[in-house]
Amino acid sequence: MIELPFAREEYQQRLGKIRAEMVKRGIELLIVNDVANQHYITGYDGWSFYTPQVVLVPIEEVEPVWIGRAMDAAGGILTAWMKPENIVGFPEDHVQRADRHPMDWIAAWIVAKGWGSRHIGIELEAYYFSPKAHARLVAGLPDAKWHDADLLVNWIRAVKSAPEIAYLRKASRLAQAAVARAYEVIAPGVRECDAIASIQAAQIAGSPDFAGDITALPPTILGGENASAPHIMWSDRRFGKEETIALELAGVCRRYAAGLARTMQLGKTPVRVADTAKAVIDGMDAVLDAVRPGTTAEAVEAAWRKVIERHGLKKESRIGYSIGVAYPPDWGEHTISLRPGDKTVLQPGNVVHSILGMWMDGWGIEISETILVTVTGNETLTKFPRDIHVKA
């Protein structure tokens, strides 16, 4: 067995919190479709979620059950903490067939366990859980009473334990290594793809003490006009002699992600870029002054907005979100958002990635921090200068 990222006692504590919430909602069986949540509950770690995969949490004080493709059950035995009999593989003849579906088999398995007429909670907006999969599961469980359990596990994940925070600290070191590498390799004439290759090497092998994982979002480097759009991908385009480049990078350790965005300038810094950077850095100071236990998510955003309005700037999108264990295609936890209307009260153990991106007409800058809410205030897990990095 591969070494578990956490002690079995921690998994039991997580299950206790999940089951307590199930009781509140009248749920007797929870079907977990979100891959990050499956990992959080079981420790299972494999690139198998391109076929249907679920974790079942019954209300009884028993182990959860992982169900996935038969050939991946071996990976479950190697990586999950449960007994082998709770790692279940559906037959290979159910993989990508027009005449049958894995959810047909999973539904029949649930019925055979005597759980088919229960109040069943299910995550309805999880990545990789298709409309067809849901329809086949519901058809196979005609006696079930269904409850939308979307984000039930995610909100429990939002408060991190000390061992989780330890992984986030390691991930932060990898994020810093990635940005440092970007500063080294990006220069006029260098292809974007070559810079990305070097950055990814730092993300994976940036520490001699531990391994980096694949990031749930790919590294983003946005130069020139591309920096006006936050989520486009790299190409073989070469960096120009005088470009402002926004970097949105991350480090990941044992699936725990820490984000770090910074901005660099090739050649002389335009006045508009310097002025915007000052506003954003002042705004980050305001965010860090506001983040503490008892503060609402919307109050943090309001502190930022007050600062940038003084500079004549405006930002419509949210400025941060809860971050932690993550699988592609996203490292956000879909819970806390730093934006107007989010009245979530921050508490110790919350970790948010506050990303202050300003995407202007033909250019843009980004500065972010991964922030841990502590008992007395907050701590930025990444320790890296925020000023624009100028490379002549």
N, C-alpha and C positions, 0 to 999 in steps of 0.2 A: 504493500500500500504506500502511495505517495504521502509524505508528511502532511497532515491536515494543517490548514492555516490557523485554526483556532482549536482550543481544547473542546472536548465533547460537552463539557459543562456549559460553555458559551452557547453552543447550538441548542442545548436544552433550555437555557434562559430565553433565547429567542422564541422557541416554540411556546414557552409559557406565555409570553406577551402576545403572540399571535392567537393562541387559543383563548386568552382572556377577551380579546377583541371579537373573536368568533362568537363567544357566548353572548356578548353585548348585542350582536347583530342577529342572533338566532341561527347561526350557521353551524351545521353538523359535519360538513365535509368541505374543505377548501381545495379548489383546483388552481394551482399556481402555474401560469403560463409565461410570465416574465422571466427571462433567462437569468438576469441578475438576482431576482428573488429566489429562483431555484438554487442558485449557488449560495446565497445567504443562508438558506435553510439547511442545505445538505452538504455543501462543500464540493458538489459535483462540478467538474471543470473539463469541458471538452467542446470541440467545434462540431457539434452534432445537431444544433438547433435549426438547421435547414430542413430537417424533417420534424414532424410534430413531437413534442417533448413536454411532459407535465411532471409536476410534483404534487402528490396528494397529501393533505394534512387532515386526518380524521380528528374529531373532537376528543376521542379517547387518548389517554396518556400512553400512546405507543409511538414507535418511530414513524416518520413520514415515509412515503414510497415514491421513488423516482421511476418513471416509465418513459422509455425512449426506444430508439431503434435497437434491435437485438444485438447487432455487432458493436454497439456502443455501451452495452451493459457491462462489458469488461472494464471500460473506463470508469463506470460508476463504482465498481468494486474497488478500483485503485484509488479513487479520489474522494468518494463520499464516506461519511462516517457511519452510515447505517449497516445493519447486518446484510449479507449477500441476498437473503430472501426478499429484502425490501428494495432490491435493484431489479427491475422487471423490464424485459425487452419484448416489444411487439414483433411478430414474425416479419422476416425479410420480404415475404411475398405481399406485404401491405405497403411497401415503399413505392410511391409514385406510380400507382396503378389507377386506371380509370374506373375499374369495376369494384374497387374497395378502398377503404381509407383507414389509416391508423386509428382514428377516433372511433370507428366502428368497434375495433378490437378493444380499445381502452374502455369504452362504455360497457361492453360485455364483461370486462374484467371487474369493473366497479360493481356491476349487478351481482356477479358471482361472489363478491365479498360481502354482499348483503347491504350495500350502501346505496342501492339504486333509487330508493324512495325517500332519501334524506333531503333536508334543506341544504342545498349545495351553493356555496359561494364560488364565483369564478371571476378571474381578471379579464375584463372585456376589451381592454385597449392595450394589450401587450403586443410588442413587436413579435412578428413571426406566428401569431395566432390568427389564422385566416378566417374569413366569413364561412368558408366551406367547412373548415374544421369545427367551428362552433355549431353549425347546422347539423353536422353528422353526430356530434356529441349529444346534442339535445334530442335528436331523433332516437338515439340509442338509449336514452334515459327518460322515457316518457312519464315515469312516476315521480321524477325529481321535482322539487320546488326550488326555483332558481333565484339567486340573489347576486346583484352586481357587487363584487368585492374588489373592484379596481382600486389600487393604491392602499389597500389594507396593510400589506406588508411594507410598502414603501414608506409609510408614515412611521412605522416602527424602526425602519432602517435609518430614519432621519437623525436619531440620537445615537452617536457612535460610542462604542466601548473603548476602554484604554488600548486593548490590542488592535482594534481597528485604526485608532489614531496613530499607533506606531507604524502601521503600513502606510498611512497617508504621509507621515513624515518622510519615509523612504521614497515614496512616490514624488514628493516635493523635491528631493535631491535630484532625482532623474529629470524632473521638469527644468530645474536650474541648469543641469548639464546640457539639456537640449537647446535652451536659449543661448547659453554660452557658445555652443557649437555653431548655432546659426550666426552669431556675431562673427565667429572666426571665418566661416566659409562664404558668406554672402558678400559679393563684391561685383562691381561693374563687369559685365561680360560672362559671369557665371550663370549656367543654366539653372532654372528653378528646380528641375528634377534632380540635378546633381546635389544641390543644397539639401533637398528633402532626403536623399539617400544618406547623407552624412548625419543629418538630424535624427533620422530613425535609428541609426547605429547608436547614437548617444542615448536615445530613449530606451533601447534594449540592453545595452552594455555599458551604461554610464556610471556604474558603480562596481568596484571589485568585490563588494561584500554581498550583493544580492542581484537577482535577475530582474530586468524590466519586462513587462508584458506588452502585448499589442495594445495600442490605445483604442478606446471605443470610438473616438473621432479621429480621423487622420490628421497629421500635422498640416497647418494652414500657414502659408506665407503669401502675403498679398502685396505685390509691388506695383507702383505706378497707378494707372487707372483701375487695375484690378482691386486695389485696396478700398475702392468705394463700395464693393460688394463683399459681405462678410463670409460667404460660404462657398466660394468657387474653388476649384482644384488647380493644382500646379500643371505646368506644361514644360516644353523645352524652350520656352521664352527665356531670353537672357536679361539679367538686370541691367538697367540703364545707369548712366554716370551720376545722375541726380534724381534719385527716387526716394520716396518715403515708403517704408516697408513695414506692414503690420504682421506680427508673428503671433499666432495662437497655437500654443504647444502644450504638452502635458507629459507627465511621467505616471507610470502605472506599476504598482507592486502588488502581487497577489490579487490582481483585479481591482485594486483600490486606486482611484485616479485623482491626481492633483493637477489643476490647470494653471498655466502661467502665460499670460499675454504681455508682450512688450513691443516697442516700436523702435526701428533703427532708420537712420538717414544716411544715404550715400551722397557725399558732397555737402554743399552748404545747406543749412536748414532754412527753408522759407519762413518768413515771418508768420504767415498764417498757421503753419505747422507748429512753430514754437509757441504761439499764443494758445492754440487749442490744447497742446500738450500740458501747458501750465494749468489750464482750466481743468483738465482731466485729473491731473495729479492733485490739485487742490480738492477736487471732488472725491478722490480716493481717501484723502485725509479725513474728509467729512464722514465718509462711509465708516472708516475705522473708528472714528470718535463715537459713532452712533451704535455700532454693533456691540451688544452686551445682553446678558440675560434680562428678560422682561420687556425688551424693546420689540415692537412689531416689525415685520418685514417691510410694511409700507412706510414706516417711520424712517427706516434706513434709506429707502429710495428718496424720500422727501428731503433728507439732509443733502443728498447728492444733487437733487434738482435745484435746491435753493442756491447752491454754489454755481452751477453752470448757467443758471439764469442771470446771475450777476455778470457773467462773461458773454451774455447774448447768445447762448447756445441752447439747444433743445434736443432731447432724445426721447423718442416714442416707446422704444422697446424696453423690456425689463433690464435691470442691471446686475442680476445675479440669481443663483439657484442653488439648491441643495445638491451636493456631490458626494460620491462615495464609491461603493462597489459598482462596476459598470462593464457591460458588454456592448459591442457594436449594435446599433448605430449611434448610441448616445451615452454620454456619461452623466447626464443630469438625472436626478431621482424623481422628478415630476411632482415634487411636493412644495417646498418653500420656494417662493419667487419674490425677489426684491422688486416690487412694483406697486403702484397704487391699487388699493383694494385688498391686498393680501394682509390680513390681520393676524397671521400666525405669530405667536409670541415666541421669540427666540429663547432657547434654553441651553445650558451647558451640554456639550457633546454635539450640537449642530455644527455642520461644516458647510460653508457656502463658498461658491466660486463667484466672486464679484468681478464682472468683466465690463469695463467701461470703454466700449467701442464707440467711436464717432466716425461715421462713414459719410464723407462729404462728396461734393461734386468732382469726381475724378481722383480722389485721394482719400485716405483715412488713416486713423491711428487706433491702437488698442493698448490698454494697460489693464492687468487683472491681478487679483490675489486670491489664493485659497485661504479662507479665514475660519479658524476654529473658535467657536464661542466657548469661553471658559467661565469659571465660577465668578470671576471678578471683572471680566470684560471680553477681550479677544486676543488671539495670537495669529499672526500671518505665518502659515506653515512654510511658504516660500520666502527666502531671504535674498532678494536680488534688487539692485538699483532700479528705480522706476523712471529715471530720466531717459529721454530719447538717446539711444546710442548712436553717436555720429562717427561715420567712417569716411574719412576723406579719400 
